Amino acid sequence: MEQMAPVHAQVEHYGLRNGVLSPMETLAQSVSTMAPTTTPVATIPLVCALAGNGTWLAYVLATGAVLLVALCIARYARYSASPGSLYTYAAMTLPPWLSAVAAWSLLLAYVTTGSSVIGGFYHYANLLLRDATGHGTSAALLAIAVTAISMAIAWRDVKISARLMLWIEALSVTLILILVSLVLVRHGLHWDWNQLRLSGMTGSGLRLGLVLALFSFVGFESATTLGSEARNPLHTIPRAVVQSAVLSGAIFIVCAYAEVLGFRNVGQDLGASPAPMRVLAGVGGAPILGLLIDIGALVSLFAGTLACITAAARVLLLMSHNGLAHGSLRGTHARYETPGRAILVTGVAAVAPVAVLAVRGASGLDVYGWLGSLATYGFIVTYALVSFALPRYLRERGAITLGGRIVAGLACTAMLLALVGNLYPVPEGPYGKLPYIYIGYLVAGLAWFFLGQRARRAAVAEG
């Protein structure tokens, strides 16, 4: 029998379609924002360069931290379905200025995650083009093209978007799991004791690797941005959030273990490999899978672009309704019931820095790393604020328990430790500038918030 919705539950439409997405399509939004295919291809090698034989442990710890946050978000999602996602949850409990921090941080997180995967897209597109023809093409042109197509699909129909993302990610992840299985079967029925004993791993390497591992999960909660567009949202969305954390974590842990194992078998360095899936395909005895997975990674990055624009537009829509963004962005298309203007703004915001960096000669993997790291600041701060606010939120609804307090406290602590790990020791090169960019962005967002508050007070006084 289906459970009743909790007392005081809220489902708000804001002009968006009501109940059009199935549970699987809702899950697809979270999974596609994470772009899980890119983790084995691009992120696990970076973690391995730091954590070595502790790569699998970094993903175990990251999965645990993300699952704590997922449980917190799921509690909110049982009571409220809104396109504002985590910003809505923060606004229910935190002081207005802190909820504004959550809103601007979450918007930045989705937009710059979109920028990151656009950078990854033009890297893999040119890689495959060079393999096929011996020539690449304009990185900026590729970035603009993938963004324009994603914006068109997001504007046209959220159901088409969700179904497309679901099939893209399912196919890509299936290919990776087949390859991982082949590598494990070829190794035989015995453990890799170098990994299990954490041979050569250092504490600092594990800490820095853990921070990078967390980047694999960012956006796992983006199903919450669908709000009433999900069918039976007060049950479907919390389930999708927890499922995306658990399923992705399990896949990442297995892939991390298998990749380190496979590269050891051929005597190569995973942390320095430009095409790890092709090496693993050779280890597994199926070279064609390496090419297919690279193609899958390209298509997954397209799906990630689409998912990030979809999520960011809905956050911006609610920010407009609440006075944090221009009022014109609250409109939805009369026929398609999608936030067309917000999609336009977030799509342009996502592609603009990528196009500039591409014209200046930045590689796609550099763009993926830089803007992905900037996105991590926004996600971690938002996750920490929402976890911090949960006990009060539940207490106001008479649903607080000792377990809820413990989970919220552990989740908030984990995110604060992750933030410290991002900031200390101070990253080198462009990464060292990212905290200042994030802080400057927040200052501008808060200035807009306080100016808006003052204008509203003046209008009330005059009235």
Summary of the structure (lengths in Angstrom):
residues: 463
radius of gyration: 21.5
end to end distance: 52.5
largest distance: 78.3
contacts: 1767
relative contact order: 0.20
helix: 78%
strand: 1%
